[in-house]
Structure formats: C-alpha cells, structure tokens
C-alpha cells in the first residue's frame, strides 16, 4: 500500500508540473477587439436627398457590417410613423434597422439639424468620429454637383476598418430640416 501511494504520488507530481491552469498567473496573450462603431443616419421619409443616398448607404452597410460597424436609420420627425418607415425601407432597399426619435434624444445628443446627416459614433470610446454629410454631391439644398469629389462617410469607415485615425471630424450636412419642438 505504501508502494502504491508512492507511485501514485510520483505520477501526479509529474503531471502537475506539466499542467497550466487557466487561473494561474502568467503571460496571457489577447487579441485586441476592434472598437464597436455605430453609423447613425438621420432620415426623413419625404426628403429627396435621403432617397438619393439609399443605394450608396446599402453598399457601405454591406461592405462594413463585418467590421464591427452597425448602421441605424433614425427618423426624428413625428410625421414619419413606423408603418411608413417600414415601407420606405422596403421601397429603397435599406437593409439596416430603423428607429424613431420622437423624443429627440439622439437628435439632441448629436445636435443633428438636417436629413440626411450622419454621425459615426465609437460606442467603445463614447466619442463621435465624424458628423456631417455623406459626401459632397449636394452643395446646396436642391443643387447637386455633376461629379462627387469627396465621400466623407466612405473614407471614415475605411479608416476605421484599417485602424487609421480619422482626419476630418465634421462637415456641414445639406438637407431637409429636422422639426424641433420647443
């Protein structure tokens, strides 16, 4: 019996020296997770500029949804009711979720004033990476350039995806006014 205890003790002592327990202190290598980013798109059902951008936004959503980027269409005006918003999403092919903001919580938080206006918000660090226009197609309400020369939203998302700092934090959005009740 003494011999059995001695053999078992040596066996377990040998195993124990080769085991690494999860709770044991020591170097642990972790892969940093990318920051979670939400693209808030302030929209209005009756805004022709919003309609113009739906195709481009669908492409950006499909391109960046795997890069820890969420898209949410925010409808802050009371006249945009949920059934009409759903019809709008179906008609124009918006694949990302939509929500109302009748209380203007998000509108006030980001000081959004027009539609379409985009806010790229780093949820992890709780900071705005970019706010403003989607690109420079519209230079004035109802006035379009023949050639778009700057796509700020696409640039910001590309930089986020590559881990590169964002250069431009704000541009003036051109669009339909958001109704603010006092």
N, C-alpha and C positions, 0 to 999 in steps of 0.2 A: 504494500500500500504506500509506503514511503517512496518507493521507487516510482510508482505511478504518479504521485504528486509532484515529484521532482521532474519527471519527463513532461508532464502537462504544464508545469510552471515554466520550464525552458521553452516549450513550444509557444506558449502565449507571450512570453517575453520577446521571442524572436519576431512574432507577428506584430506586436505592439510597436516595435522600433521602426517598422516599415509603413505603418499606417499614418495617414494625415487626416485629421478630423476637421470638419467644416468649422467648428467653433474654435479651433486652435489659432493662436496669433501667428502671424507670418505674412510674408508679402502676398498680396492679392492683386491680381491684375484685372481691372474692369475696363470695359469699352465705354467711353462716354456716349450717352444718348444725345441725339440732336434735339435742339430746343423745339418745343411744340409751338407752332405758329398758326394763327387764325387770320384769314383774309375776310374782313367784314366788308360787304358790298352794299352800300346804301342805295336802294332802288325805289322806283315809283312805277306803278303799272302804266300810267299814261305818259311817261317820259320817252320820247322818241330816241333820245341819246342812250338811254338804258337799253332799249331794243337793239340799237346799233351794235352794242358791245357784247350781246349774249353769246354769239358764236366764238369770239375770242376768249371769253371767260370760260366757256366749256372746254376749249383746248388747253388753257392754262390749268384748269382743275384736273383734267386727265393726266397732264404731264407731271404735276407736282403732288398729287394726292398721296403718293407712296413716300414722299419726303417729309412726313410729319407735318404736313400743311393741310389745314381744314379751310373750307370755304363756307360762308353763310351769307345768304342774301337777306338783308334787313329792310323791312318795309315799315317806315316810321309814320306814314300818313294814315289817318283814320279811314279815308275812303278806300284804302286797299284792304279788303276783307279776305280772310283765309280762303274761301272758295275761289275768289277771283285770282288770288296769288297762285293757287294750285293750277288753275287754267293757264295763267301766264307762264309758269314753269314748264308746263307740257307743251304749250304752243312754241316757245322759244328754245326749248331743249336745255333748260338749266338743270344739271344733274345733281346739284348740291342742295342741302336743306335751306329752307327759308323760314323766317320768323317775323312776326310783327313787333314793332317797338312803339306801341301807342303811348306808353308812359314816358317815352323819350329817354329811357335810362342809358342806352348805348349812344343815342344821338347826342345827349348832353356830355356823356363821358368823353367822347372823342371830338366834340364840338363840330359834328358834321352839319353842313348847311345846304348841300345840294345833292341831287342824284343824277348820275352815278358819282358817288365818292367812295373811295376805297381806303380802308385802314388795314395795314398789315401789322398785327399785334403779336409780339412774342409773349405767349402765355407763361412760359417758364420764368422769364425775367421780368414780366409785367411792364413791358415798355413798347411804345409804338416805334416800329422800324421805319414805317413810311405811311404818309397820308396824303391823299390828293387825287389827281386824275389817273385814269388807267393808261392813257397815252396822250400824245399831243394832237390827235386828229381834230378835235374841236378847239378852236382858239377863241371862240365867242359863241354865245348861245345861238344856235341855228347856223353857224358858219363852220364849215369843215375845210381842212387843208386837202389838197389833191394828193399829197404824199405824206404819210405819217413818218416822222423822222426820229421820234423818241417814244419808247414803250416802257414807261417807268415801272409799272406793275411787273411785267415780264422780267425786267432787269433785277428788281428787288428779289423776286422769287428765285431767279438763277443764282444770285449772290448768296442767298440764304442756303440754297441747296449745296453750293460749293464751299460754304463756310467762310465766305469773303465778307468783310464789313460793307454795309450799305453807305453809299456816298451821299445821296440826296434823301433827306428825311421828309420834305414837304414840297408839294407843288399845288397850285391853285386848281381846284376842280371846276369844270364848266358843266352846268346842267340845270335841271329844274329845281326850284327851291323846295326845301322841306318845310312843311307847315308846322310852325311852333306856336302853341297856345301859351299864353301867359297866365 
